[in-house]
């Protein structure tokens, strides 16, 4: 039987039709969201709300730290309130419509509030550090800022499994039983230093499975979604685990972190160099607290220029992890069937456009991944 025929047999035809419809709607929503975000900031700066808000807060308090914190809180609250509306309409309702989300609207709102709190705290800390450097290291603030953000990224990666993820999900040691014994035996057979694997309760929020490697050093965790054991065979779960073990063995998390200081330095240097020109368009002079929204947007736009590089490297790591999985498991077809089931469950398209590959795809197209796994299965016999 030809590989293409085998490929078709792994996918559910009805889910493929749904995936096409879902993909078209998701793409429209993505463009609508982008337009609404652009509209928000155009109106925000057109009416000089950044300055008016700052003047209003400054008129209420004399304490500089209180002014600083309240101003950032108001900016974050206004934008978050606005974006939450179309996030509910375009994202939450779409996921519920296609039965991809298992959350009630109340639970979704609770998670949204949690995200707001985390975003506010992180923005407050980063902004305070930024303006400290601008005031006391005016000529080299961008270099210190890049170093500080790089270290902060390492810290966030380190605390992710211990503090950030438990804010939204429950992480527990993988349940005892035949499946856990099989997975641990597989790890031991490969002679990989992993003391434990963990289960994350994805089913509390989504109706499709996933797995990941998170954390750094002592906090590194290999996570398997709890909904894997409900729908996948032990051989398929072992194949998924093999893929995640590859990321662990190859140190892909660390490689991503090592790239960040280079990108952060280039972004910060560009902001420092071009700020006089950008600021003059808004009648700004030196960076000040009320210029923070424009500073962050400008920095984010420049950072986005490096997204294609980051996505390309991510896809490269994923392909290598796929090859590792196919080499270590007995039947690569089990990995192919697991990938096909994952794609069907989450309604992924099997192929990506050049635009998706350039700006949004952190993984290779599912069709390509399944096809290569089947090729491995053919050559291994």
VENJO-V448922 format. One record per pair of residues at least 4 apart in sequence whose ideal C-beta (glycine too) atoms are under 7 Angstrom apart, sorted by the first residue. I is the first residue (numbers start at 1). J is the second residue. D is the distance in Angstrom with one decimal. If there is no record, write none. Layout:
i->I j->J d->D
i->I j->J d->D
//
This chain:
i->1 j->5 d->5.0
i->1 j->6 d->5.7
i->3 j->7 d->6.1
i->3 j->371 d->6.3
i->3 j->374 d->5.1
i->3 j->375 d->6.3
i->3 j->378 d->6.7
i->4 j->8 d->6.7
i->5 j->9 d->6.5
i->6 j->10 d->6.9
i->6 j->374 d->5.4
i->7 j->370 d->6.0
i->7 j->371 d->5.8
i->7 j->374 d->6.4
i->10 j->336 d->6.3
i->10 j->337 d->5.6
i->10 j->340 d->3.9
i->10 j->370 d->6.3
i->11 j->16 d->5.6
i->11 j->340 d->5.3
i->11 j->344 d->6.0
i->12 j->16 d->6.6
i->12 j->344 d->4.9
i->13 j->17 d->6.8
i->14 j->18 d->6.5
i->15 j->19 d->6.1
i->15 j->344 d->4.0
i->15 j->347 d->6.8
i->16 j->20 d->6.8
i->17 j->21 d->6.8
i->18 j->22 d->5.9
i->18 j->98 d->6.7
i->18 j->347 d->5.8
i->19 j->23 d->6.0
i->19 j->347 d->4.2
i->19 j->348 d->6.4
i->19 j->349 d->5.8
i->20 j->24 d->6.7
i->21 j->25 d->6.5
i->22 j->26 d->5.9
i->22 j->98 d->5.3
i->22 j->347 d->4.3
i->23 j->27 d->6.2
i->23 j->349 d->4.8
i->24 j->28 d->6.7
i->25 j->29 d->6.3
i->25 j->94 d->6.2
i->26 j->30 d->6.3
i->26 j->94 d->6.8
i->27 j->31 d->6.8
i->28 j->32 d->6.2
i->29 j->33 d->6.1
i->29 j->90 d->4.0
i->29 j->94 d->6.3
i->30 j->34 d->6.5
i->31 j->35 d->6.4
i->32 j->36 d->6.4
i->32 j->90 d->6.2
i->33 j->37 d->6.3
i->33 j->86 d->6.0
i->33 j->90 d->5.7
i->34 j->38 d->6.3
i->35 j->39 d->6.2
i->36 j->40 d->6.5
i->36 j->86 d->5.3
i->37 j->41 d->6.8
i->38 j->42 d->6.2
i->39 j->43 d->6.3
i->40 j->44 d->5.9
i->40 j->79 d->6.9
i->40 j->82 d->5.6
i->41 j->45 d->6.2
i->41 j->297 d->6.6
i->42 j->46 d->5.9
i->43 j->47 d->6.3
i->44 j->49 d->5.0
i->44 j->50 d->6.8
i->45 j->50 d->6.9
i->45 j->282 d->6.5
i->48 j->52 d->5.8
i->49 j->53 d->5.8
i->50 j->54 d->6.6
i->50 j->290 d->5.1
i->50 j->293 d->5.1
i->51 j->55 d->6.2
i->51 j->290 d->5.1
i->52 j->56 d->6.3
i->53 j->57 d->6.4
i->53 j->71 d->6.5
i->53 j->74 d->5.6
i->53 j->75 d->6.9
i->54 j->58 d->6.0
i->54 j->71 d->5.7
i->54 j->289 d->6.2
i->54 j->290 d->3.8
i->55 j->59 d->6.3
i->56 j->60 d->7.0
i->57 j->61 d->6.8
i->57 j->67 d->5.4
i->57 j->70 d->5.1
i->57 j->71 d->4.9
i->57 j->74 d->6.9
i->58 j->67 d->5.7
i->61 j->66 d->4.7
i->61 j->67 d->5.3
i->63 j->67 d->6.6
i->64 j->68 d->6.2
i->65 j->69 d->6.3
i->66 j->70 d->6.1
i->67 j->71 d->6.1
i->68 j->72 d->6.7
i->68 j->128 d->6.7
i->68 j->289 d->6.3
i->69 j->73 d->6.2
i->69 j->124 d->6.3
i->70 j->74 d->6.3
i->71 j->75 d->6.5
i->71 j->289 d->6.0
i->72 j->76 d->6.1
i->72 j->123 d->6.0
i->72 j->124 d->5.3
i->72 j->127 d->5.8
i->73 j->77 d->5.9
i->73 j->120 d->6.3
i->74 j->78 d->6.2
i->75 j->79 d->6.5
i->75 j->293 d->6.1
i->76 j->80 d->5.8
i->76 j->119 d->6.4
i->76 j->120 d->4.8
i->76 j->123 d->6.1
i->77 j->81 d->6.1
i->78 j->82 d->6.5
i->79 j->83 d->6.0
i->80 j->84 d->6.0
i->80 j->116 d->4.9
i->83 j->87 d->5.7
i->84 j->88 d->6.3
i->84 j->112 d->5.7
i->85 j->89 d->6.6
i->86 j->90 d->5.3
i->87 j->91 d->5.0
i->87 j->92 d->6.7
i->88 j->92 d->4.9
i->88 j->93 d->6.6
i->89 j->93 d->5.9
i->90 j->94 d->6.2
i->91 j->95 d->6.3
i->92 j->96 d->6.3
i->92 j->101 d->6.7
i->92 j->108 d->5.2
i->93 j->97 d->6.1
i->94 j->98 d->6.6
i->95 j->100 d->4.4
i->95 j->101 d->3.7
i->96 j->101 d->5.1
i->98 j->347 d->6.1
i->99 j->207 d->5.9
i->100 j->206 d->6.2
i->100 j->207 d->5.7
i->100 j->208 d->6.4
i->100 j->346 d->6.8
i->100 j->347 d->6.7
i->101 j->205 d->6.8
i->101 j->206 d->6.0
i->101 j->207 d->6.9
i->102 j->203 d->6.3
i->102 j->204 d->6.8
i->102 j->205 d->6.1
i->102 j->206 d->6.3
i->102 j->207 d->5.3
i->103 j->107 d->4.4
i->103 j->108 d->4.7
i->103 j->205 d->5.2
i->104 j->108 d->7.0
i->105 j->109 d->6.3
i->106 j->110 d->6.6
i->107 j->111 d->6.6
i->108 j->112 d->6.4
i->109 j->113 d->6.5
i->110 j->114 d->6.5
i->111 j->115 d->6.4
i->111 j->168 d->6.1
i->112 j->116 d->6.6
i->113 j->117 d->6.7
i->114 j->118 d->6.5
i->114 j->167 d->5.8
i->114 j->168 d->6.5
i->115 j->119 d->6.0
i->116 j->120 d->6.2
i->117 j->121 d->6.4
i->118 j->122 d->6.2
i->118 j->167 d->7.0
i->119 j->123 d->6.0
i->120 j->124 d->6.1
i->121 j->125 d->6.5
i->122 j->126 d->6.1
i->123 j->127 d->5.8
i->124 j->128 d->6.3
i->125 j->129 d->6.5
i->126 j->130 d->6.2
i->127 j->131 d->6.4
i->127 j->292 d->5.9
i->128 j->132 d->6.3
i->129 j->133 d->6.6
i->129 j->148 d->5.6
i->130 j->134 d->6.4
i->130 j->145 d->5.9
i->131 j->135 d->6.1
i->131 j->289 d->6.6
i->132 j->136 d->6.1
i->133 j->137 d->4.9
i->133 j->141 d->3.8
i->133 j->144 d->5.0
i->133 j->145 d->5.6
i->134 j->138 d->6.3
i->134 j->141 d->4.8
i->134 j->287 d->5.3
i->137 j->141 d->4.8
i->137 j->144 d->5.6
i->140 j->144 d->6.2
i->141 j->145 d->5.7
i->142 j->146 d->6.5
i->142 j->268 d->3.8
i->142 j->269 d->5.4
i->142 j->271 d->6.5
i->142 j->272 d->3.9
i->143 j->147 d->6.7
i->143 j->265 d->6.9
i->144 j->148 d->6.1
i->145 j->149 d->6.2
i->145 j->268 d->5.1
i->146 j->150 d->6.3
i->146 j->261 d->6.5
i->146 j->264 d->4.1
i->146 j->265 d->4.2
i->146 j->268 d->4.4
i->147 j->151 d->6.6
i->148 j->152 d->6.2
i->149 j->153 d->6.3
i->149 j->264 d->5.1
i->150 j->154 d->6.9
i->150 j->260 d->5.6
i->150 j->261 d->4.1
i->150 j->264 d->5.5
i->151 j->155 d->6.5
i->152 j->156 d->6.4
i->153 j->157 d->6.4
i->153 j->257 d->6.5
i->153 j->260 d->5.4
i->154 j->158 d->6.3
i->154 j->216 d->6.9
i->154 j->257 d->6.0
i->155 j->159 d->6.3
i->156 j->160 d->6.3
i->157 j->215 d->6.8
i->157 j->216 d->4.8
i->157 j->253 d->6.8
i->157 j->257 d->6.2
i->158 j->215 d->6.7
i->158 j->216 d->4.6
i->158 j->217 d->6.7
i->158 j->219 d->5.5
i->159 j->163 d->4.4
i->159 j->164 d->6.2
i->160 j->164 d->4.8
i->160 j->165 d->5.7
i->160 j->214 d->5.3
i->160 j->215 d->5.7
i->161 j->165 d->5.5
i->161 j->171 d->6.6
i->161 j->214 d->5.2
i->161 j->215 d->4.2
i->161 j->219 d->5.0
i->161 j->221 d->4.5
i->162 j->219 d->5.5
i->163 j->167 d->6.9
i->165 j->169 d->5.5
i->165 j->171 d->6.1
i->165 j->214 d->6.8
i->166 j->171 d->6.1
i->169 j->200 d->5.1
i->169 j->201 d->5.8
i->170 j->201 d->4.6
i->171 j->198 d->5.2
i->171 j->200 d->5.4
i->171 j->221 d->7.0
i->171 j->223 d->7.0
i->172 j->198 d->6.6
i->172 j->199 d->5.5
i->173 j->196 d->5.6
i->173 j->198 d->6.1
i->174 j->180 d->4.8
i->174 j->183 d->7.0
i->174 j->197 d->4.7
i->174 j->198 d->6.3
i->174 j->199 d->5.1
i->174 j->224 d->6.8
i->175 j->180 d->6.2
i->175 j->199 d->6.6
i->176 j->180 d->5.7
i->178 j->182 d->6.2
i->179 j->183 d->6.4
i->179 j->229 d->6.2
i->179 j->234 d->5.7
i->179 j->237 d->6.8
i->180 j->184 d->6.1
i->181 j->185 d->6.1
i->182 j->186 d->6.4
i->182 j->234 d->5.7
i->182 j->238 d->6.7
i->183 j->187 d->6.7
i->183 j->197 d->6.1
i->183 j->238 d->6.3
i->183 j->241 d->5.6
i->184 j->188 d->6.3
i->185 j->189 d->6.2
i->186 j->190 d->6.7
i->186 j->238 d->5.5
i->186 j->241 d->6.8
i->187 j->192 d->5.4
i->187 j->194 d->5.2
i->187 j->245 d->6.9
i->190 j->245 d->6.9
i->190 j->328 d->6.0
i->192 j->245 d->5.7
i->192 j->248 d->7.0
i->192 j->249 d->6.2
i->194 j->222 d->6.3
i->194 j->248 d->6.7
i->197 j->222 d->4.9
i->197 j->224 d->6.3
i->198 j->221 d->5.0
i->198 j->222 d->6.7
i->198 j->223 d->5.3
i->199 j->224 d->5.8
i->199 j->226 d->5.2
i->200 j->223 d->4.6
i->200 j->225 d->5.9
i->200 j->226 d->6.8
i->201 j->226 d->5.1
i->202 j->206 d->5.5
i->202 j->209 d->6.8
i->202 j->210 d->6.0
i->202 j->225 d->3.9
i->202 j->226 d->6.1
i->202 j->227 d->5.7
i->203 j->226 d->5.3
i->203 j->227 d->4.5
i->208 j->342 d->7.0
i->208 j->345 d->3.7
i->208 j->346 d->4.3
i->209 j->225 d->4.4
i->209 j->227 d->4.6
i->209 j->228 d->4.5
i->209 j->231 d->6.7
i->209 j->232 d->6.8
i->209 j->342 d->6.3
i->209 j->345 d->6.5
i->210 j->225 d->4.9
i->211 j->223 d->6.2
i->211 j->224 d->5.0
i->211 j->225 d->6.2
i->211 j->240 d->5.2
i->211 j->244 d->5.2
i->212 j->223 d->5.0
i->212 j->244 d->6.8
i->213 j->220 d->6.9
i->213 j->222 d->5.5
i->213 j->244 d->5.3
i->213 j->247 d->4.4
i->213 j->248 d->5.4
i->213 j->253 d->6.2
i->214 j->221 d->5.4
i->214 j->223 d->6.3
i->215 j->219 d->3.8
i->215 j->220 d->4.2
i->215 j->221 d->5.0
i->216 j->220 d->6.0
i->216 j->253 d->6.4
i->222 j->244 d->5.2
i->222 j->245 d->7.0
i->222 j->248 d->6.3
i->224 j->228 d->5.4
i->224 j->237 d->7.0
i->224 j->241 d->6.6
i->227 j->231 d->6.4
i->228 j->232 d->5.0
i->228 j->237 d->5.2
i->228 j->240 d->6.6
i->229 j->237 d->6.8
i->232 j->236 d->4.2
i->232 j->237 d->5.1
i->232 j->338 d->6.2
i->232 j->341 d->6.5
i->234 j->238 d->6.3
i->235 j->239 d->6.6
i->235 j->331 d->6.8
i->235 j->334 d->4.2
i->236 j->240 d->6.6
i->236 j->334 d->5.2
i->236 j->337 d->5.9
i->236 j->338 d->3.9
i->237 j->241 d->6.3
i->238 j->242 d->6.5
i->238 j->329 d->6.1
i->239 j->243 d->6.9
i->239 j->325 d->5.6
i->239 j->329 d->5.1
i->239 j->334 d->4.7
i->239 j->335 d->3.8
i->239 j->338 d->5.1
i->240 j->244 d->6.8
i->240 j->338 d->5.3
i->241 j->245 d->6.1
i->242 j->246 d->6.8
i->242 j->324 d->6.7
i->242 j->325 d->3.8
i->242 j->328 d->4.9
i->242 j->329 d->5.4
i->243 j->321 d->4.9
i->243 j->322 d->6.4
i->243 j->325 d->4.2
i->244 j->248 d->6.7
i->245 j->249 d->6.1
i->246 j->250 d->5.9
i->246 j->320 d->6.7
i->246 j->321 d->3.6
i->246 j->324 d->3.6
i->246 j->325 d->6.2
i->247 j->252 d->4.4
i->247 j->253 d->6.9
i->247 j->317 d->6.9
i->247 j->321 d->5.5
i->250 j->317 d->7.0
i->250 j->320 d->6.5
i->251 j->255 d->5.9
i->252 j->256 d->6.5
i->252 j->317 d->4.5
i->253 j->257 d->6.6
i->254 j->258 d->6.3
i->255 j->259 d->6.8
i->259 j->263 d->6.3
i->260 j->264 d->5.7
i->261 j->265 d->6.1
i->262 j->266 d->6.7
i->263 j->267 d->6.2
i->263 j->303 d->6.9
i->263 j->306 d->4.8
i->264 j->268 d->6.0
i->265 j->269 d->6.1
i->266 j->270 d->6.3
i->267 j->271 d->6.5
i->267 j->299 d->5.9
i->267 j->302 d->4.7
i->267 j->303 d->4.9
i->268 j->272 d->6.4
i->269 j->273 d->6.2
i->270 j->274 d->5.8
i->270 j->302 d->5.0
i->271 j->275 d->5.8
i->271 j->295 d->7.0
i->271 j->298 d->5.8
i->271 j->299 d->5.2
i->271 j->302 d->6.5
i->274 j->278 d->5.6
i->275 j->279 d->5.3
i->275 j->287 d->6.7
i->276 j->280 d->6.3
i->278 j->298 d->5.7
i->279 j->284 d->3.5
i->279 j->285 d->6.6
i->279 j->291 d->6.8
i->282 j->294 d->6.2
i->284 j->291 d->5.1
i->287 j->291 d->5.2
i->287 j->295 d->5.9
i->291 j->295 d->5.6
i->292 j->296 d->6.1
i->293 j->297 d->6.3
i->294 j->298 d->6.0
i->295 j->299 d->6.2
i->296 j->300 d->6.1
i->297 j->301 d->6.4
i->298 j->302 d->6.7
i->299 j->303 d->6.2
i->300 j->304 d->6.3
i->306 j->310 d->6.1
i->307 j->311 d->6.0
i->307 j->359 d->6.2
i->308 j->312 d->6.1
i->308 j->358 d->5.0
i->308 j->359 d->6.6
i->309 j->313 d->6.5
i->310 j->314 d->6.3
i->311 j->315 d->6.4
i->311 j->361 d->6.0
i->311 j->362 d->5.6
i->312 j->316 d->6.5
i->313 j->317 d->6.5
i->314 j->318 d->6.4
i->314 j->362 d->4.4
i->315 j->319 d->6.4
i->315 j->361 d->6.7
i->315 j->362 d->6.9
i->315 j->363 d->6.3
i->315 j->364 d->5.2
i->316 j->320 d->6.6
i->317 j->321 d->6.3
i->318 j->322 d->6.4
i->318 j->363 d->4.9
i->318 j->364 d->5.9
i->319 j->323 d->6.6
i->319 j->364 d->5.8
i->320 j->324 d->6.4
i->321 j->325 d->6.4
i->322 j->326 d->6.5
i->322 j->369 d->5.7
i->322 j->372 d->6.5
i->322 j->373 d->6.7
i->323 j->327 d->6.3
i->324 j->328 d->6.2
i->325 j->329 d->6.2
i->325 j->335 d->5.2
i->326 j->332 d->4.0
i->326 j->335 d->5.7
i->326 j->373 d->5.6
i->326 j->376 d->4.0
i->329 j->334 d->6.1
i->329 j->335 d->6.3
i->331 j->377 d->6.5
i->332 j->336 d->6.4
i->332 j->373 d->5.0
i->332 j->376 d->4.0
i->332 j->377 d->4.0
i->332 j->380 d->6.2
i->333 j->337 d->6.2
i->333 j->374 d->6.6
i->333 j->377 d->4.4
i->334 j->338 d->6.4
i->335 j->339 d->6.3
i->335 j->373 d->4.7
i->336 j->340 d->6.3
i->336 j->370 d->4.8
i->336 j->373 d->3.7
i->336 j->374 d->5.0
i->336 j->377 d->6.7
i->337 j->341 d->6.2
i->338 j->342 d->6.3
i->339 j->343 d->6.3
i->339 j->366 d->6.0
i->339 j->369 d->5.2
i->339 j->370 d->5.0
i->339 j->373 d->6.5
i->340 j->344 d->6.3
i->340 j->370 d->5.3
i->341 j->345 d->6.1
i->342 j->346 d->6.3
i->343 j->348 d->4.4
i->343 j->350 d->6.6
i->343 j->366 d->3.9
i->348 j->366 d->5.2
i->350 j->365 d->6.2
i->350 j->366 d->5.2
i->350 j->367 d->3.3
i->351 j->365 d->4.9
i->351 j->367 d->5.3
i->352 j->356 d->3.9
i->352 j->357 d->5.1
i->352 j->361 d->5.1
i->352 j->365 d->4.8
i->354 j->358 d->6.1
i->355 j->359 d->6.1
i->356 j->360 d->5.1
i->356 j->361 d->5.0
i->357 j->361 d->5.0
i->364 j->368 d->4.9
i->364 j->369 d->5.3
i->366 j->370 d->6.1
i->367 j->371 d->6.1
i->368 j->372 d->6.3
i->369 j->373 d->6.5
i->370 j->374 d->6.4
i->371 j->375 d->6.5
i->372 j->376 d->6.5
i->373 j->377 d->6.5
i->374 j->378 d->6.5
i->375 j->379 d->6.4
i->376 j->380 d->6.0
//
